[in-house]
Amino acid sequence: MTSIDDIGYGRQFDGWYDRLFPKGRLADLTARKLASLHPDHGLGTLELGVGTGRIAIPLSRETGRVVGVDSSPEMLSTLEKDVTAADADVEGVHGDIRTYTDDRQYGLVYCVCGTLSMLLDPADQQRAVSQAAERLAPGGVLVVETHNKPGILALHGEQQRTTYFVPYPEPGTGLQTHSTLIPKRDLWHCSHIWFEADGTSRVGTEMSRLTAPEEVDAYAAAVGLRSEGRYADWDSAPYAPQGAMFVSVYTKHA
């Protein structure tokens, strides 16, 4: 069997990832937008970095089967349980988004929630976009949502380190993040503390590469994809340099 490289993200956040990124309204909004961008539901859908199926499960109700690739066995285990509970048409695959291939071409390939930025080498980011392009059918669409380098730098101002707290809708819950920039390597290190209403807490860390929208455009252009737009969110609000995320859409020539 081929060994799959895994950074251990799923092991750290196993059991509480869905508290940080809950299924529900925002996930459904993302799924509806992706479905609207899909050129042909009959061609199928591929997610790179499927996680626990937050997007893939509701999207499958709109477009039919979604194939979801992830390097984390823990994430895929939760995905399998949730797919069964939801009776969803989602197939989880243990794989590396930099090298994943199969014998299909898809109408829609997407990589969201900062997954691309978790590849810390620009060459690996290019490899992931290249593999995505290879899996696209002619006329197919690639959608990338990831962290916005200018926005993260603006969040820090002149400071290398900062701390912020995000309250969640459920009373007594929230996420505190200790954020550190490593500018010489274009890296962003975050230590997260999740607070539950019962007074318990969980700690997890992640490292991301600060990725500019123009870099993703260049990755796509290098493999013949055409840019169709860049947005601040899944409501298609205009891209804002100060925003924390961006969504970019590309098409493959028919």
C-alpha positions as CSV (number, residue, x, y, z in Angstrom):
1,M,0.0,0.0,0.0
2,T,1.1,3.5,-0.7
3,S,2.0,5.6,2.4
4,I,0.0,8.8,2.7
5,D,1.8,11.8,4.3
6,D,-0.3,13.3,7.1
7,I,0.6,16.4,9.2
8,G,-1.5,15.2,12.1
9,Y,-4.2,17.9,11.9
10,G,-6.9,15.4,12.3
11,R,-5.3,13.8,15.3
12,Q,-5.1,17.1,17.1
13,F,-8.7,18.2,16.3
14,D,-10.4,14.8,16.4
15,G,-13.6,15.1,18.4
16,W,-13.9,18.9,18.3
17,Y,-13.2,19.9,14.7
18,D,-17.0,20.2,14.1
19,R,-17.2,22.5,17.1
20,L,-14.8,24.9,15.4
21,F,-16.4,24.5,12.0
22,P,-20.0,23.5,12.6
23,K,-22.2,21.9,10.0
24,G,-25.3,23.9,9.3
25,R,-26.2,27.3,7.9
26,L,-22.8,28.5,6.7
27,A,-21.8,25.1,5.4
28,D,-25.1,24.9,3.5
29,L,-24.5,28.4,2.0
30,T,-21.1,27.2,0.8
31,A,-22.6,24.1,-0.7
32,R,-25.3,26.0,-2.5
33,K,-22.8,28.4,-4.0
34,L,-20.6,25.5,-5.2
35,A,-23.6,23.8,-6.7
36,S,-24.4,27.0,-8.6
37,L,-20.9,27.0,-10.0
38,H,-21.0,23.4,-11.1
39,P,-21.2,23.2,-14.9
40,D,-22.7,19.7,-15.1
41,H,-23.8,17.7,-12.1
42,G,-23.6,14.5,-14.1
43,L,-19.8,14.9,-14.4
44,G,-19.4,14.5,-10.6
45,T,-17.6,16.4,-7.9
46,L,-14.3,16.1,-6.2
47,E,-13.3,17.8,-2.9
48,L,-9.6,18.1,-1.9
49,G,-9.4,18.1,1.9
50,V,-12.9,16.7,2.7
51,G,-12.5,16.7,6.5
52,T,-15.6,15.5,8.2
53,G,-17.8,16.3,5.2
54,R,-19.1,19.7,6.4
55,I,-19.4,20.8,2.8
56,A,-19.5,17.5,0.9
57,I,-22.6,16.2,2.7
58,P,-24.9,19.1,1.9
59,L,-23.4,19.5,-1.6
60,S,-24.1,15.9,-2.4
61,R,-27.8,16.6,-2.0
62,E,-27.5,19.3,-4.7
63,T,-25.2,17.6,-7.2
64,G,-25.1,13.9,-6.5
65,R,-22.0,11.9,-5.5
66,V,-19.0,13.8,-4.1
67,V,-15.6,12.1,-3.9
68,G,-13.7,13.6,-1.0
69,V,-9.9,13.1,-0.5
70,D,-8.2,13.6,2.9
71,S,-4.9,12.5,4.4
72,S,-6.3,12.2,7.9
73,P,-7.7,8.8,9.0
74,E,-9.4,10.5,11.9
75,M,-11.3,13.0,9.7
76,L,-12.3,10.2,7.3
77,S,-13.6,8.0,10.2
78,T,-15.9,10.9,11.4
79,L,-16.9,11.5,7.7
80,E,-17.9,7.8,7.3
81,K,-20.2,8.0,10.4
82,D,-21.8,11.3,9.4
83,V,-22.3,10.1,5.8
84,T,-24.1,7.0,7.1
85,A,-26.2,9.1,9.5
86,A,-27.2,11.5,6.8
87,D,-27.6,8.8,4.1
88,A,-25.4,11.1,1.9
89,D,-23.8,10.2,-1.4
90,V,-20.2,11.0,-0.4
91,E,-17.2,8.7,-0.9
92,G,-14.2,9.3,1.4
93,V,-10.8,8.5,0.0
94,H,-7.5,8.4,2.0
95,G,-5.1,10.3,-0.2
96,D,-2.7,13.2,-0.6
97,I,-4.1,16.2,-2.4
98,R,-0.7,16.9,-4.0
99,T,-0.7,13.5,-5.8
100,Y,-4.3,12.2,-5.9
101,T,-5.4,10.8,-9.2
102,D,-8.2,8.5,-10.4
103,D,-9.7,7.5,-13.7
104,R,-12.4,10.2,-13.8
105,Q,-12.7,13.8,-14.9
106,Y,-15.0,16.0,-12.8
107,G,-17.2,18.9,-13.5
108,L,-16.3,20.6,-10.2
109,V,-13.1,20.3,-8.1
110,Y,-12.9,22.4,-4.9
111,C,-10.5,23.0,-2.1
112,V,-11.8,25.1,0.7
113,C,-11.4,26.2,4.4
114,G,-7.7,27.1,4.1
115,T,-6.7,23.6,3.0
116,L,-4.3,24.8,0.3
117,S,-2.5,27.1,2.7
118,M,-1.7,24.1,4.9
119,L,0.8,23.1,2.2
120,L,3.8,25.0,3.4
121,D,5.9,24.9,0.2
122,P,4.8,26.9,-2.9
123,A,5.9,23.9,-5.1
124,D,3.4,21.7,-3.1
125,Q,0.6,24.2,-3.6
126,Q,1.4,24.2,-7.3
127,R,1.3,20.4,-7.3
128,A,-2.1,20.4,-5.7
129,V,-3.6,22.8,-8.2
130,S,-2.0,20.9,-11.1
131,Q,-3.6,17.7,-9.9
132,A,-6.9,19.4,-9.5
133,A,-6.7,20.7,-13.1
134,E,-5.9,17.2,-14.4
135,R,-9.0,15.9,-12.7
136,L,-11.2,18.5,-14.4
137,A,-13.3,17.7,-17.4
138,P,-13.1,20.3,-20.3
139,G,-15.2,23.2,-19.2
140,G,-14.9,22.1,-15.6
141,V,-14.6,24.5,-12.6
142,L,-12.0,24.7,-9.9
143,V,-12.8,26.6,-6.7
144,V,-10.2,27.5,-4.1
145,E,-10.9,29.2,-0.7
146,T,-7.9,29.9,1.5
147,H,-6.4,32.3,3.9
148,N,-5.7,35.8,2.5
149,K,-2.1,36.9,3.1
150,P,-2.8,40.7,3.0
151,G,-5.6,40.3,5.5
152,I,-3.6,38.2,7.9
153,L,-0.8,40.7,7.8
154,A,-3.3,43.5,8.4
155,L,-4.7,41.7,11.4
156,H,-1.2,41.7,13.0
157,G,-0.4,45.3,12.1
158,E,3.3,45.8,13.1
159,Q,3.3,42.9,15.6
160,Q,4.7,39.5,15.0
161,R,2.4,38.1,17.6
162,T,-1.2,38.8,18.5
163,T,-4.1,37.2,20.4
164,Y,-7.8,37.4,19.6
165,F,-11.0,35.8,20.8
166,V,-14.0,34.8,18.7
167,P,-17.3,34.2,20.6
168,Y,-19.5,31.5,19.2
169,P,-23.3,31.7,19.1
170,E,-23.8,29.0,21.7
171,P,-23.6,30.8,25.2
172,G,-20.3,30.2,27.0
173,T,-18.4,29.0,24.0
174,G,-15.6,30.6,22.0
175,L,-12.2,30.3,20.4
176,Q,-9.1,32.1,21.5
177,T,-6.2,32.1,19.1
178,H,-2.5,33.0,19.7
179,S,-1.3,34.0,16.3
180,T,2.4,34.2,15.3
181,L,3.9,35.3,12.0
182,I,7.2,33.8,10.7
183,P,7.8,36.3,7.9
184,K,11.1,34.9,6.6
185,R,9.3,31.7,5.6
186,D,5.9,33.3,4.9
187,L,4.4,31.1,7.6
188,W,1.6,31.6,10.1
189,H,1.4,29.6,13.3
190,C,-1.8,29.5,15.4
191,S,-2.4,27.9,18.8
192,H,-6.1,27.6,19.4
193,I,-7.9,27.2,22.8
194,W,-11.5,26.1,22.5
195,F,-13.8,26.9,25.5
196,E,-16.9,24.8,26.2
197,A,-19.8,26.1,28.2
198,D,-19.2,23.5,30.9
199,G,-15.8,25.1,31.6
200,T,-13.6,22.5,29.8
201,S,-11.2,23.5,27.0
202,R,-9.2,21.9,24.2
203,V,-5.9,23.0,22.6
204,G,-4.7,22.6,19.1
205,T,-2.1,24.1,16.8
206,E,-1.7,24.6,13.1
207,M,0.8,26.0,10.7
208,S,-0.2,27.6,7.4
209,R,1.6,29.3,4.5
210,L,0.6,32.9,4.0
211,T,-0.8,32.7,0.4
212,A,-1.6,35.7,-1.7
213,P,-4.4,35.5,-4.2
214,E,-2.1,36.3,-7.1
215,E,-0.1,33.2,-6.2
216,V,-3.1,31.0,-6.6
217,D,-3.9,32.7,-9.9
218,A,-0.4,31.9,-11.1
219,Y,-0.7,28.3,-10.1
220,A,-3.9,28.0,-12.1
221,A,-2.5,29.9,-15.1
222,A,0.5,27.6,-15.2
223,V,-1.8,24.6,-15.9
224,G,-4.0,26.4,-18.4
225,L,-6.9,27.4,-16.1
226,R,-8.7,30.7,-16.7
227,S,-9.6,33.0,-13.8
228,E,-13.4,33.7,-13.6
229,G,-13.5,35.8,-10.4
230,R,-12.3,36.4,-6.9
231,Y,-14.5,37.0,-3.9
232,A,-14.4,37.8,-0.2
233,D,-16.9,35.1,0.8
234,W,-19.6,32.6,-0.4
235,D,-22.1,35.5,-0.8
236,S,-19.8,36.6,-3.7
237,A,-19.0,39.9,-1.9
238,P,-16.2,41.8,-3.7
239,Y,-12.7,40.7,-2.7
240,A,-11.2,42.9,0.0
241,P,-7.5,42.9,0.8
242,Q,-8.2,43.2,4.5
243,G,-10.4,40.1,4.5
244,A,-9.2,36.9,6.3
245,M,-10.2,34.6,3.4
246,F,-10.7,34.7,-0.4
247,V,-12.6,32.5,-2.9
248,S,-11.2,32.2,-6.4
249,V,-12.9,30.5,-9.3
250,Y,-11.2,29.0,-12.4
251,T,-12.3,27.2,-15.5
252,K,-10.6,24.6,-17.8
253,H,-10.8,25.4,-21.5
254,A,-13.5,23.3,-23.2
